């Protein structure tokens, strides 16, 4: 089993920045990729970004150039640096991990609200 705990959400003004953290624990050595998703009210969950075991990254078109995913293997933590935030970035942000044998795990989510 893998446990994921997100933190760092909050209220920020348009143009501001936030950094989300996702701490992984449990049986983490079989994790292939870690991702961030988000879900805005009344909308489907949307993929945001992925980082692979090898360190490769990919981003959704709406966040590319503004968001950066990174990780600290020593802390088993993945980060999402969000810059130039827009009101449309408002959502619950979920951390996710894919275990090569057991499938996908989800965190509980953290709220990000971009508003003046």
Protein Blocks (a to p, Z undefined) as FASTA:
>chain_A
ZZdddehiacddehiacddddddehjfklpfbdcdddddehiacddfbdcdfkopacddf
klgokaccdddfklopacdddehiafklgccdddddddfklopaddebjaddddZZ
